[in-house]
Amino acid sequence: MTFCMALVAALLVQEPADDLRKEFEKLKRQNIDLQERLSLLEQTAVEDAQTIQRLRQVVKLLESNGPSDAPASGPKNPGLPTPKPNLPGPLQSIKGKVVYVDAKNNFITLGIGKKDKVEVGYRFEIYRETYENGGESRLTKLGSGEVEKFMGQDSMTKVVISEGTISEMKPDDMAVAVRKISDLPPGKKEEEVKTAPLPPSPEAIKEGIFTITGRAGSAANAGYVINYGTIQGAHQTQLLWAYSDGKFKAKLRIDKVEKNHSIAFVVDNAMELPPATGDQVYVRELNKSLTGKVALSDEKRNVLAVDLRQRDGIKPGDHCEVRRLGQKLGTVLITEVQNWGSWARPEGDLKIEQIMKGDIVELIQEKQ
C-alpha cells in the first residue's frame, strides 16, 4: 500500500516538471523571436535616424542661406530648351540619390558631393527605378537640373531643376550625371571614339541589331561604342544585350547618346564574357531556349537538323533565322519537331549548300 502511494506521488511530481520544461522551451523560443525583431527594429531606427539627420542638416542650411536664387514662380521646365551639348560633365559615371525636394524653390538636394567628384555646373538627370513582372528593372526619367553649389560641408549637392516636373520627384529617386564622353585625356593608349562609325544597315535597324565599334574612356572604366544613336531610336539608360554568334556576353546600359552612336557600360553582375569590338548588340534579349545550332545538313534531301527540341517550345511552321559570325544567311522553316531536335528546310534564296554545321539558328518572333 505504501509503495503504491509513493508511486502515485512520484507521477504527480513528474507531470508538473514536464509542463514546466515545455513552458520554458516555449518562452525560450519566444525570447529568441523577440530578440530578432528587436535587432531589425534597431537597424531600421538607425537608418531612419541617419535620414532625419541629413534632412535636418539640409533644413538648417536652407534657413541660414535664405531662399534659393532660382525663380519660385512661373513655368518650371516643360517649355525650356534641352541643355547644350558643351556643358561640363564628368568622364566617368556619377550616381547618387535625392535626399530632399524643395518644390517651392525648384531645387533638390543629392546625398553626394565634392568627395564623389561632383563639380558645379554638372547636369544630373533624375530617374525612378521600378520593377515589372519578372523582376526586370525599368528607369523612368523625371527631369534634369544643374549643380548650383555644395551643402553640408560639401557632402551634399544642390541641383536646380530646369526640365521635368519637380513635384513628381521624391527622396530616394536616382540621380545620374550626364557624362562628357568626347573629352578624352590626351596621350592615353585607348581606342578613340569614332565620330562617324559605320551606320547599321536598314535591315539591322528594323531587326534591332547593332554592333560594338570600339571603346571610349580610360582602360579601367571604358565604355562600349555602339553604332546605335538617337536617329535609330537610342535613349539614355536603355538596356541592351551583347552577343557573339548567338552566345550571350553581357547586359549593357546606355550612358551617353549622340546622333549616330551611343556609349554603354556593363550592368553590374550581368556579364558572362567581356564584350569586344564586332560583337552584336540587340535592343531585346534573345530567347535563349529558342536559339540553337545546325547539327546536320543533308543536301540530298534538302533538309537540315537543328538542336531545338520539342520541350524548348519550337513547333512545326516556325520560321528561324540562320546566322554565321553574326551575318544573316537567310531563313528556314521548321517542318518536324522531335524530342531530340527538329527538321527544317531552307526558305527563299537560301540554299542548303550555304548552310554549315554549327551555324546559329534563332526563332523569329512574331511581331505584335
Steps between C-alpha positions, in 0.01 A plus 500: 500500500779739595681416176193589288460832674867580441464414129196727457680783678801463268275514193326812629836669552630393153200638309540862620873476429429406135256789468761738637758380249257547212408846621869587537576389142205703373618812680852443373379489138290812553801677647715416196225624269468825694877553489499461121215748467676743731817477291304582182325791670833637625648479151198679351519765772867567420423541129206731575716704739766544230236617252352743756848634577566568132164674457555713813837601360336604172232703683764669717701597194190633327409713801851646521539563127152631432284410198651375179593740223296287262162652404224380730221556253429469134525195275745256651633309210261360242575765238870549565753401229713194538847553651786592268739215417808701607398522868763363740466140604701217658690247293393220732155404620378679816181383668327604820162526671263785564479575876287815495250665261404869522222537244428861604853620425551256213806308618599161638787384720713195418677287760832528312750786484857603428650176629296321231670720234189711437569852369292816471340513155459123462158398376309218667204308365249370754352151463271273694570125493201268495474125455270331253376144485792260504720733704628704202587853612379805310620859534257787443651843440343770717708800392844657526684793654836666553728498804493848660708446815598259777342474845576339835879536497498411129349158571174578318412667170232754414349447153268759346239327285454636147326211326216278614250544784665534839179419688530142367849455646545333839782405739678177396455573128817436300720781365741430211757752377500569126846391394730686263639212296669709231768649727738205523837557671776547238778249468299203627548170324136430445265474209360837393131560454422496133308815414331327211490123562374281219122534506286189539318369196126570462438131564703510824306806620173326426610189689651699789853362448802730533878465540770593750740720301757586768571615857490841668651617827791388714607138494376451857152627424449484126156501343394331178433708188195370311378614156159566654409866542200725541409477132461123546293546818767468772441675832696538824469216760363263234595136557679306225628142468839410352546168318763328292367239256185469707688449829408748772786711632367790705211733571581866429339830598535808279670784685550758222316541169604689188338526160678202344639306796465437871728405789388212722642335813454148635220471757628381839510118533367456145807381307596147402778604259652843423345651184737577214509712187286335234255336742131536421281711730127438517226731629324196644625189675510194279284212613778261602274194494417572133854556377688194379747371243499297181591141588482345152457619141364245250540642148345195331172532691521882515444494879703583807483392863515760777532445875175681588285240674131463568545593866675823394170622361577474127215380279437411132438810290739721698747709302862529616786726400835339415819695583874442476749731673218744560399520132152395394498225236124465461204328660381141537160346569458245778320201345517233774572509873631206704631441851861507372464811281329627185506464123495814285533605137640819343269782396521762226844545341684302769653178363571189706865503389544845658418360846772338713504301820528738797314792340276690745124446469265741679120504508354808331257658745162593359444876504226608738 
